[in-house]
Amino acid sequence: AAANMGSKVLLVTMNLQTIAQMSCNPAMGGIAKGQIVREIDALGGYSGIVTDQSMIQFRMLNRSKGPAMWSPRAQSDRMLFSTKWREMLENTPNLDFYQDMVHGLMVKDGRVNGVITGMGNEIRAKSVVLTNGTFLNGVIHVGEKRFGGGRMAERSADGITEQLVSLGFESDRLKTGTPPRIDGRSLDYSKMDEQKGDEEITGFSYMEFDRIKPQQQRSCWIAYTNDVVHDTLKTGFDRSPMFAGRIEGTGPRYCPSIEDKINRFADRDRHQLF
């Protein structure tokens, strides 16, 4: 947005190969979030355009309710989504890239006037925008193992949190429950419910561009847990970082881990798995 308004912008990122990486569920939109993607589009952002050009399924959720409750959601091709974003950014005038980790902020007279990178380089700027995602002092839990990381196989970013705290900001920790990726060839789809995309793809963006619609949409598939699954999972609760006290942080309500669902909603005899 700043580059399109004429400012010289430098995008500093730890790995140029993971720009626009879809870490968890490769989807854009959904209830509340679909509205945000359209608001970004109205402000001239690229989220809606890239989503429309990389989607493999589109659904307008809550069609059974009034239009105020409708929520667009798209499942995207992870690789295509990342490639399209990279192309859009590289074709944006006034925007340059730099691969390094931002280790700290340069502060003078109560104002931020640049950043210091992990390599010790000082980059001066009139304004600094932090888009940290899950990387600031990020910690990954896999069963009984715990190690630093912003994403699997990617290191966390250190230095900024401590500096922000020293400047008077408060720091807290949030938890996500990232599901494992499963090889589709190992699944028996005949035991699942199929959820097809909409016949009419309205998409996200209202901007004028070459809208690429998927010639053939991919279906979502829904399975359900049962009491046997719940009892099996409960045998590992004592080793789960959720219940062993190793995780400190508030979990967002939109992506709880399966053991959290079973524990918090013990009265239910099944849960959906998409």
N, C-alpha and C positions, 0 to 999 in steps of 0.2 A: 504493500500500500504506500509506504514512504517513497519507494523508488518510483512508482507510477506518478507520484505528486512532484517528482523532480529532485528529491534528495539523493545524495550519494550514499548507498547502503552496502555494508559488508556483512555477509552471512558467515559467521564463524561456527563451524560444526566439527564434531570429533571425527566423523567419518563421512566423506562425500558420497560413499557408496550406499549409505543407509538413509539418504534424504527421503522423507515421506514413507518410511517403513511402516507397514501396518502390523503392529506388534501382536495384537491379540485377535479379536474378532475382525476379520477383514470387511467391515461394514461402515457405511456412513449414514447418518441420520437416525431415525427411530423417534420414539416419543420424546418431545422437547428438543432433542438434538437435531432433528430434521428441520425444525424451525430456525435453529442457529445457522445451519448451513445455508439456508435461503437468505437469512439476514446478511451473512458474509457476502453472498452473491449480489445482494442489493447494494452493498458498499463497494463493489468492484473486485471482490476477492475471487480466487480461482477454485475454491473447494467444490462448488457446484459443477463447474465446467469439467474439472478432472474426474469427478465422480461419474458424471454422465458419459464420459469417454472411456471409462474403464469398468463399468458395471457389468456383472454377469447375471444379476437378478434385480428387479425393481418391484417393490410392493408399497402400496399406500395403506398404512395400518389404520385400524379403527374405522373402517368404512361403514360398519354397522351403526356408528354414532354420527352425530352432527358434524358438519364441515370443520367446525372449530377444533375438533378432536383428531382430525385426519393428520397423519404423520408420515412423510415420505421416508423410505429406507431402501438403501441399495447395498447389495453384496458386490464387492469389487474383486477383480483379478489383482492380487497383491503385487505382482511384478509389473503389470501394466500401469497400475495406479502410481507406483513409485517412478516409473519411466516417464509417464506423462507429466508428473509434477516437476521432475528434473528439467524436462524440455521447456515447460512454462517459465520456470525460474531463469533458465539460461537465456531465454529470449526476452527477458525483462530488461530494458535499458536501465542504466544506473545501478545495477545489482551485480556485485562481485562475490566470489566464494573464497573462503580460507579454511583449510583443514588444520585444526588444532583444538585443544581444550581450553576454554576460558577458566582461568584459575582464580581470578579476582577482579575487582573493580578498581579503577583509578578514581579517587575522590579528593577533591580540593575545594576548600571553602564551602563545604556542605553540598557540593554538586558533583555528580558523576561526570567525568570527562574522558572516559575510555575504559579499556579492559587490559588485563595482563594475562597472557596465555601461558599454558603449561611449559612452553619452550622459553618463556621469559621475555617474549616480545610485547612491547607496549603499543597498543593501537588506540589512537586518540579519536574521540567522537563527540559531537554535540549532544547526542542522546544514545542511550543504551537500552535495548529491549531484551529482557531475559525470557527465553522460551525453553524452560528446563525439562519439561515432561517428567519422566520418572528417574532422572539421572542424578539429581543432587544427593550425594551421600546414599545412593540407592543400595538396597540390600535385597538379595534373592534367597528365598527359602525353597529347597526341594527336599521334601521329607525331613530327615534329621540333619541335612546339610544346610549351612548358611554361608554365603559369601557375598562380597561386594559386586555390584553390577547395576547398570541402568536398564539393560535388557540382557537376555541370555546371550552369552559370548561377547558382551560389550561391557567395558569398564564403566564404573560410576564416575561422576564428576565431584571433585573435592575442592574445598577452599571457599567457594561462594557462600555456602550456608553459614559457616563460622563468621565470615566477614559481615554478612547481613545481620546476624545476631548481635555482633559488636556495635553495629550502627543503630540498634534499637528495634529491629524487626523481631517478630516471634517466629519460631520454627516448630513445626509439628510433623507428624508422619502419617501418611495414608497407606492403605493396603489394597492391592488388587488381587483377585484370584484368577490368575491366568490359566486357561485350560491347556491340556496337551494337544499337539497336532497329531491327528490320526490318519494313517494311510487309508484312503477311501477304498482301495482294493481289498482291504481286510474286513469290510463291513457287509452284513447281510441286509440289504435295503428292503427285502420283502417283508421284514418284520417291523418296518417303520411306516409312519404316516408321511405322505409326500405333501410338501407345501410349495406350489408352483408360484412363479412370478405373475404379475398382472398382465393381462393381454394388452392393455393400453399403458404404455410407458410414458408418463408425464415428465419424469426426470426432476432435476433440481434447478438448473440454471435458467434464468430468463434472458440471459445475454445472447446476442447474435453471434453464433459460431456454428461450425459444422458439427451438428449433433450426431454422434455415432451410437446407434442403438444395437444391442446384441442381437444377432440374427437368431440365435437360439439361447434362451435363458436356462441357467442351471437351477435345479430345484433344491430347496432346503428339505432336510429330512428330520423327523422328530421321533425320538424314542422315549420310553418312560422307565424310570427305575421302579423297583418293587421291594417288598420286605426282605427278600433274599439279598439283593444288592445292598440295602441299608445295613443289614446285620453283618455282611462281609466288610463293609467300610468301617463299621464301628469297632471291629477288631484291631484297627490301626489307629484309633483315636488317641491312644496313649503316646504314639510316636508322631502325631500330627503337630506341626509347629503352631497351628491355630489353638490347640488345647493344652499344649505343653508350656505355654507362656513365653515362647521365643519370639512371637510376633507382637510388636507394640505399635498400635495404630488403628485408626478407624477404617472399617471396610466400607466401600461404597455399596449402595443397595442394588446397583444394576449389574454387578458381576461377582456375586458371592461364590465361594468354592462349594463343591457339592457336600462336603462334610459339614460346612456351616449351615447349609439348607436343612440337612437332616437333623442337625442339633436344634436349630431355632424353630423349625416347623415339624416337631416330632409327631404331631397329631396327623400329619398327612402320610398316606401310604404309598404315594408315588410323586416323583418330580420330573419335569420335562428336561430332556437333553436334546439340544439342537445339533 
